[in-house]
Amino acid sequence: MKTVSLKCSNCGGNLEVRPDVTELACGYCGATLTVERGGGAITLHQIKDEISHVRRGTDKAVAELAISRLERDLSALSQKWNERQAQAKTQKSQTSILLCVVMLVGWGVAALLSMSTVEGAVYCALFVTVGIAILWPILAISVSNKMNSEGQRIAKEQKAIQKRIAEQRDLVDA
């Protein structure tokens, strides 16, 4: 094989390429070039183009890994929300039972007081019933407000994760 004249793929300068050369630097612009031989043709490629190609491949692999991790995070967040909803339901049930027990105890005390004075028993029963009627909605609203605020926070996190997944999918598809 003899020396071949080629043009620099960066600046167009004339280059002489010997048969044993696989890499060279352009004497005009300093670009580092690789020599590719195949099918009877010889071509020059800038190394930075090859690095860019490798970088794109690496970026895609990293994006695919990020998608996998983000999807796991999204699933864990959904599971956490479902568990929290179940806890809130249990908490409401326990609160209802507790308030019923308090009301029954209050009425029992009222019944005992009725043995001494009917008026005391009526006031006691009325006090317990009104107290429960006031406490129950307050406790229910408190639990509901806490769940709403936690639900909004989780929904915001889910939306942010979904956005990041979409961004990573765009990188993979590019």
N, C-alpha and C positions, 0 to 999 in steps of 0.2 A: 504494500500500500504506500502511496506517496502522500506528500503534504497536500492538504486541501485548503482552498481559499473560501472563507465564509464571512458573513457580516455579523457583527455583534448584535444580539437581539435587543440590547438596551439603547445603543447610540448609533448603530449602523456602520461603525468603523470596520475597516478591512482587517481580517485576522487570518493567520496561517496556522492550520491545525495539523500536527504530525500524527501518524497512525497510533502511537503509543500514549497519546494524551487523553485523559478522561475529564480533567478539570483545568481551567485556565482563567486568568484575569485579563480583561480587555486592557490593552495598552493605551487606549484613548480615554475611557471613562472609569476604569477600575472595577467594573462589574465582574463578579465572580460567576463563571459560567460552567455548566456541565456539558460534556460532549456525549451525544446519544447516537449510537450507530445501530442501524437495523434496516433490513429490507433494501440494502443497497443505498440507503440515504444516510446522511450525517446532519444532525441538527444541534443547535446550541440552545440551552435553556438557562435562564438565570436561576441561581440557587435559591434566591429569595422566593421565586415562584414555587419551587418545590417545597420550601419551608412553609409557605402559605397553604399549600395543598395539605401538608401534614397537619398544620395547625387547624385547618377546617375539619379534618377528620377527627382530631383530638377534641375540638370544641363540640362536635356532634356526639362523641362518646360521653363526654362530661355532661352534656345536656340530657342524654338518655338516662344516665345515672341519676341526675337531679330530678327528672320526671318520676322515676321510680320512688325515690325518697319522698318527694312531695306528695305523691299519691298515697304512700303509707301514712304520712303526716295527716293528710285529709281524712283518711279512714279512721285513724286514731282519734281525731277531733270529733268526728261523727259518733264514734263509740262513746267517747267521754260525755257528749251531750245526751245521748240516750240513757247512759247510766245516771246522769244528773237528773233527768226527767223522772226516772224511776225512784230516785231518792226523794225528790220533791213530793211525789205521789204518796210514798210511804210516810213522809213527814206530815202531810196533810191528814192522813188516816190516823196517825198516832196522836196528833193534836185534837182531832175530833173525839177520839176515845177518851183522852185526858179531860177534855171539857165536859163530856157526858158524865164521867166519874165525879168530877167536881160538882156538877149540878145535882147528881144523885146524893152525894154526901151533904150538900147544902140543904136539899129537901129533907134528908134524914135528920139533920140538926133542927130544921124547922118543925119536923114532926115531934122531936123530943121537946122542943120549946113549947109546942102547942099543949103539952101536958101541964105546963105552968101557966102560960098566957097565950091565948089565941092570937092576940094582936102581935106579939113578938114573933110567933111562928109565921104569920102572914108577911111581916116585914122581912124576915130572914129569907123566906122563899122568894119574895119579890126581888130582894137584893141579889140573890144568887142568879135568878133567871135574867134579870136586866144585865148583870155583870157578864154572864155568858153571851147574851145577845150582843153586847158591845165588843167583847174580846174576840169572838169568833171571826167577825168580818175583818177586824184589825189584823189578826194573825194570818188570815187567808190573803189579804191584800199584801201584807209584808212578804209572804212566800211568793206570790205572783209577781210582785215588783222585782224581787231578787232574780227570779227565773227569767223575766223579760230582759233585764239588764245583762244577765249572763248569756242569754240567747242572742242578744244583739252583738255582744262581744265575740261569741263563737262564730256567728254569721259573718262578721267582719273579717275574722281570721280565715274562714273558709274562702271568702271571696279573694283575699290576698293570695292565698295558696293557689287557687284556680287561675288567677292572673299569671302567677309565676310559672305554672304548668304550661299555660298557653304560650308564654314567651319562650320557654325551653323547647316546646314543640316547633315553634317558628325556626329556632336555630337548627333543629334536626332536619326540618324540611328544606332549609336553605341550601 
